[in-house]
Amino acid sequence: MQSVVVAVDAMGGDHSPGVEVAAAVEAARSGGVTVVLVGDKERLAQELQSHRTDGLPLRIHHASEVVGMEDAASDAIRKKKDSSIRVAFELVKSGEADAVVSAGNSGATMAAGMFVVKRIAGIERPAIATIVPTLTGQSLILDVGGNVDCKPQHLEQFAVMGDVYARQVMGMPNPRIGLLSNGAEEKKGNELTRETHQRLKQHAFRYIGYVEGRDLYNGSVDVVVCDGFVGNVALKVSEGLADSIGRMLRMELQSRFLSKLGYLLARPAFQAFKKKVDYAEYGGAPLLGIRATGIICHGGSNVKAVVNAIAQAADSVRKSVNKELVAQLDRVEADKNTLPASDSVAVG
């Protein structure tokens, strides 16, 4: 198995650096990955003292500054040049690391990635994707917050990136690509979705047309494409709904004796359901479109989530997601150049 070096922004999350350090130790112990903890070396060294690290492929790289959740994304580039997230990407640029994992400011993570390692040629805007459970497995949604104002060519590029990630990492040989809209009929949508729809119909991948919000979790689509405003709202509504359903169930189960008895009998099913909707099981959100592997974790991530994000990053590197994405973009451009003039699609 290819050994992969993952740089972990150890200072950006809500529970940093304790969660990141514990996750780094566990990930390093699992084998196949070397973890570089990026942040205040004194704090990280002190945190590591509570763990057994002898012989583990684990090291610290000092960074004196932190980009907080309240900071503007540009601070990761202009004001805080020695921030842990920027330094983590600098390690990838210099070849000292293969991937970056961060539970910090997602906007800053995207900005640092774009500034330090740059975008892949043919991608105007990177996208933040997220994996969600469905009735039949998993699906990928992008963008979920990186770009709130998009043009049709941006959504077209999201679809290409989603197709590659679903095939290379999620193991889907022929993923179904859908465009999120307010109805399945072609007359629905807005100017953005209607033009994007026409563009996506020209592609060789398996585009199934418009999908609705109800389709996000029913297993009828594998990759859902939308702008970051819509995607982030959909994601936050989903997170809130899952949390509220869990709370309401607990309240009902605790209210009556028969309900408590029924819970004991159905406990394995409830535990399986909880695991399926737990974001920690899916690691983090891949940042697609930059010339490096980047995984963005939830700010409140626990140890399991960060461990899974590190494994997810290593898996993306081993499966050469960026190399395949470049090849796919080249094929798309070649296909466009062979279309008759009347059928050609403007790149914009």
Secondary structure, DSSP 4 states (H G I P E B T S, - for coil): ---EEEEEE-SSSTTTTHHHHHHHHHHHHHSSEEEEEEE-HHHHHHHHTTS--TT-SEEEEE--B---TTS-GGGGTTT-TTBHHHHHHHHHHTTS-SEEEE-S-HHHHHHHHHHHT-BPTT-SS-EEEEEEE-SSSEEEEE-SSS-SS--HHHHHHHHHHHHHHHHHTS--SSPEEEEE-S-SSTT-S-HHHHHHHHHHTTSSSEEEEEE-GGGGSSSS-SEEE--HHHHHHHHHHHHHHHHHHHHHHHHHHHHSHHHHHHHHHHHHHHHHHHHHH-GGGG--EEEESBSSEEEE--TT--HHHHHHHHHHHHHHHHTTHHHHHHHHHHHHHHHHHHS-GGG-----
